[in-house]
Amino acid sequence: MQLWKVTQDELAAIVQRVSREQYDGNIRVGEGTQGDWRTVGKRVQHVRFGLRVNSSKGPGHRRSASPFGPSRRMVAACWHAHRDVMAAIFEAHPDARLKTSMADYRGGEDFEDSFRETYYTNLGALIAPVYAGEACDC
């Protein structure tokens, strides 16, 4: 995800608060390809980050999109955890911009108007869809 008009420190505080209050401290900004902390851009700086879980057995983890047999637990954060962190970001910074692989939210009002649509993004196969909002144990 890419975030504008919010500093890295402000984002870290928001993620920690949401994690502590709603997910037993299991949500964090991740490391690696999807979750490296980076401030990028020469003119208009923004933060690039991803959300992970400390334990794939804890709250807020995502499940794989396998329609056949039991799905695996992943260290990626689920749709609900992403939604809660994004809502907290826009509550604190209503003029922020947040770009994900599913949407480009330009402010808190845009987020409120359109985030529900991403629930039905298919993560699985066309023959056996698994929706983003259902690929977890929430």
C-alpha positions in Angstrom: 0.0 0.0 0.0 1.1 3.6 -0.5 0.0 6.4 1.8 0.3 10.2 1.3 -0.1 13.0 3.9 0.7 10.7 6.9 4.1 10.3 8.3 5.7 7.0 9.0 5.6 7.7 12.8 1.9 8.6 12.6 1.1 5.4 10.7 3.1 3.3 13.2 1.1 4.7 16.1 -2.2 4.1 14.3 -1.3 0.5 13.4 -0.2 -0.2 17.0 -3.4 1.2 18.5 -5.7 -0.7 16.2 -3.6 -3.9 16.7 -3.7 -3.5 20.5 -7.4 -2.5 20.7 -8.9 -4.9 18.2 -6.5 -7.7 17.4 -4.7 -8.6 20.7 -1.5 -6.9 19.4 -1.3 -9.3 16.4 -1.2 -6.8 13.6 2.0 -5.1 12.5 3.7 -3.4 9.6 5.4 -6.3 7.8 8.9 -6.8 6.4 9.7 -8.0 2.9 8.2 -7.4 -0.5 4.7 -6.5 0.7 5.6 -4.8 3.9 8.8 -2.8 3.8 8.7 0.6 5.5 9.9 3.1 2.9 9.4 6.8 2.4 9.6 7.2 -1.4 9.3 10.0 -3.9 11.4 13.1 -4.5 8.7 15.8 -4.7 5.6 14.3 -3.0 6.8 11.8 -0.4 4.7 8.9 0.6 5.0 5.8 2.8 4.9 2.3 1.2 3.9 -0.4 3.6 2.0 -3.7 4.1 0.2 -5.3 7.0 1.2 -8.6 8.5 0.3 -10.6 11.6 2.7 -11.9 14.3 0.9 -15.2 14.5 -1.1 -16.9 11.8 -3.1 -18.5 14.6 -4.0 -15.2 16.1 -6.7 -12.7 15.2 -6.6 -10.8 11.9 -4.7 -13.4 9.9 -5.7 -14.2 6.3 -6.4 -17.6 4.8 -5.3 -18.8 1.4 -7.8 -18.7 -1.4 -7.9 -22.5 -2.0 -11.4 -23.6 -2.7 -10.4 -27.3 -2.4 -9.8 -28.7 1.0 -8.8 -26.8 4.1 -7.2 -23.4 3.4 -3.9 -22.5 5.0 -3.4 -19.7 7.5 -1.1 -16.9 6.3 0.9 -14.2 8.0 -0.8 -11.6 5.8 -3.5 -9.5 7.5 -7.1 -10.1 6.5 -9.5 -7.8 4.8 -11.1 -6.8 8.2 -7.7 -5.9 9.7 -6.9 -3.8 6.6 -10.3 -2.1 6.8 -9.9 -1.3 10.5 -6.4 0.2 10.0 -7.6 2.2 7.0 -10.6 3.5 8.9 -8.3 4.7 11.7 -6.0 6.4 9.2 -8.8 8.3 7.6 -10.3 9.1 11.0 -7.1 10.8 12.1 -6.2 12.2 8.6 -9.4 12.7 6.6 -7.4 14.3 3.7 -4.9 11.4 3.3 -4.7 9.3 0.1 -4.2 5.5 0.4 -3.6 3.4 -2.7 -3.9 -0.4 -2.5 -4.0 -3.2 -5.1 -7.8 -3.1 -4.9 -8.6 0.6 -4.6 -7.3 4.2 -4.6 -8.9 6.1 -1.7 -8.7 9.9 -1.9 -9.8 11.0 1.5 -11.9 9.6 4.3 -15.2 10.3 2.5 -14.1 8.4 -0.6 -13.0 5.5 1.7 -16.4 5.4 3.5 -18.2 5.5 0.2 -16.3 2.7 -1.5 -14.4 0.3 0.8 -17.3 -2.2 1.0 -16.9 -3.1 -2.7 -13.5 -4.6 -2.1 -15.0 -7.3 0.2 -16.1 -9.1 -3.0 -12.8 -9.0 -4.7 -12.1 -12.6 -5.9 -8.9 -14.0 -4.6 -9.6 -17.5 -5.8 -10.3 -19.1 -9.2 -13.2 -18.1 -11.4 -14.7 -21.6 -11.0 -14.5 -21.4 -7.2 -14.3 -17.8 -6.0 -13.0 -16.9 -2.6 -13.9 -13.3 -1.6 -11.3 -11.1 0.1 -13.7 -10.5 3.0 -14.2 -14.2 3.6 -10.6 -15.4 3.4 -10.1 -15.3 7.2 -11.5 -16.6 10.5 -13.1 -13.3 11.5 
